[in-house]
Amino acid sequence: MNSQIASAIKLLEGQAAQVRETVEGAVKTGQERAGQAAALVVKGLDKLTVNARENVDAVLVSGRVVSDGAEAAGEELVAYTRASVEQSLNFGRSVLAAKSPKEVAELQLAFVKLSLEAGYAEAVRLSRLSAKVAQDAVAPIGARVNAAVQSLNLPVAA
């Protein structure tokens, strides 16, 4: 009977060893997979951080372009206003020096024509400046949108 008990104990010890090996293998596999998953999460967070930083940089560049454009437009308007005031003063001096009502009418017509042409030219300059600022301001953000779309492997609209 002792030999049967000894055999049974040996059998149980062998089975316990197999169970232990199986559990240890499963734990090791679980640890490896958890490590791989953690590495993927860290890689994803790193990529997300880089993307967020690049997005913020693009917004800052865009804001700088808009700010510089607004400054340029302000300078343009100040220069136009100065020139317009100077033209008005010159017109006033000319009217005061005029010798006849006909000469005043001619001066008035020339002044109106000059003012309209200058106003139109200024509107064209400001319109072109505004279009360039808008295009330049949108460019960095558009580049980030394209990068995001490409990272999703979606086709980019031309």
Residue pairs with C-beta under 8 A, 6 or more apart in sequence:
51 147
51 148
51 151
54 144
54 147
55 144
57 140
58 140
58 141
58 143
58 144
59 140
59 141
61 140
62 137
62 138
62 139
62 140
62 141
63 137
65 133
65 136
65 137
65 140
66 133
66 137
68 133
69 129
69 130
69 132
69 133
69 136
69 137
70 133
72 129
72 133
73 126
73 129
73 130
73 133
76 122
76 125
76 126
76 129
77 122
77 126
80 118
80 122
83 118
84 115
84 118
87 111
87 114
87 115
87 118
88 111
91 107
91 111
94 107
95 104
95 107
95 108
98 104
98 107
146 156
149 156
150 156
